[in-house]
Amino acid sequence: MSTQVVAPSPGYSKAESVFGQMLHAETKKLTRRKGVMAFTIIGTIGIIVITFAILEIYHLSNPVKYTSIGGLSGFDKLIVILGQITIIPASILGTTAGSQDMESGVIRDMIVTGRSRTSIFFLRLESAIVVWFVPVVVAYLVGLAVVFGLAGGNKEPSLHLVLGGALFCVGVSLIYVLTAAGFAALFGTRGPAIAIMIGWTFVIEAILLNVTALGPVRDAFLTTAINGLTPVAVGSRRLKAAGVAPSLLVDYVTIIAWPLIMNILGWFRTNRLEA
């Protein structure tokens, strides 16, 4: 009796293997940046643990004044933290992924080997997504464990709200990772890109959002779109206080347009580099 072994298509498996190796190499370059990874973990999982630990200490010291940290109120806090504070580590990770090859001068060596500039550019984005996805998902799950485990009789969020919150937290942070990566690729350096990203988000947009003379221009801010799409009431209250009321269509267009435009510009800059 003879046994026939059917081998997979050599071309497909080889291409798949090369892509996997390239993605692994890009991901490894990011994870080796110990300072960036430490800040990423602290800014996601760490900030959730620290915040809820402090709130639980307050509750245990005075249960009458401070309610249980779980339930719907705890879920609101979880969404606000992961939807706002994690913008900082997301921006730092994204700018690092988008600029590290250019800052170190490695990109010219990569181009000389014959690798496509476009593949180099998109592998940066994919590696940033892979590296960021794990800590932000773990942070959300840790927060949910607190929300349900320490509800203390308070009303708990529904499954629909939990899934919507997960999509919002992961989606918002990934938008900033991708926007920052494209912006850093355009600049070719990390420091100014980080400063501009964080300064624009937390200072300039926060000021301009309250300038009523700008009218519908304020609808195009990322922070406006994020507050409009947040599944908790705090976002809509902020927009109402600023007198801004964009439609859902405008919000979705905004969160797609920012990373898309920045990465088109970053891709153009990468393709203009000389070997």
C-alpha positions, 0 to 999 in steps of 0.5 A: 500500500502506498501513501500519497502526501499532498504538499501545500502550494509552495508559492502560497506558503512561502509568501505567507511565511515571509509575511509572518516573519516580517510582521514578527520582526516589526512587532519584535522591534516595538516590544523591545522598546522597553520604555514604550512598552512599560508606558503602554502597559501602565497607561492601559492595564495599570491605570485601570488597576490603580484607579479602581484600587483607589476608589475601592479604598475610599469605599471601604473607608466610608461606605456611606459617602462612597458607593461601590465601585462596580455596576453602571457607575463603575462602567462609566468610569471604565469607558472614560478612562479607556476612551480618554486617558489611553489616548496618550500611550496610544499616541506614543506607541503609534508614533514610535511604530511610524518613525523608528525605522526612519530615526534609526536609518534602518529604512534605507537598508530595508529599501536596498534589499528590494522590499517594497516601501508600501509593504514596509509602511503597512507592516508598521501599522499592522505591528502597532495594531498587534502590540496595542490590541493585547494590553487594551483588551486586557485592561477592558477585561480587568475593568469588567471584572471589577464592574461585575465583581464589585457591583455591590447590588448596583445595577449592572451594564447589559451585554449590549452595553458591554459589547458597545463599550468594548468596540468603543474603547478598542476602536478609539485607541486604535484610531489614535495609534494609526493616526499617530503612526501616519503622522510620525511617518510624515515627520520622520521623527518621534519627539515632535510627533508625540508633542503635537499629537498630545498637545493638539488633542488635550489642549488645542482641540479642548480650547477650540471646541468651546470657540462657538465662532468656529461653527461646524468646523468643530465637528471635524475634531477627533475629540468631538467624534469620540464624545459623540460616539461614547456609549456613556452619557458623559460624552454627550454632556460635554458636547452639549455644554460646548454647543456642538451637535454633530450627526452620527454620520459626521462622527464616523466620517471624522474617525475614518478620515483622520487616520486615513489622511495621516497615513496617506501623507505618511505613505507618500513620504515613505515612498519619496525616500531615497535608498 
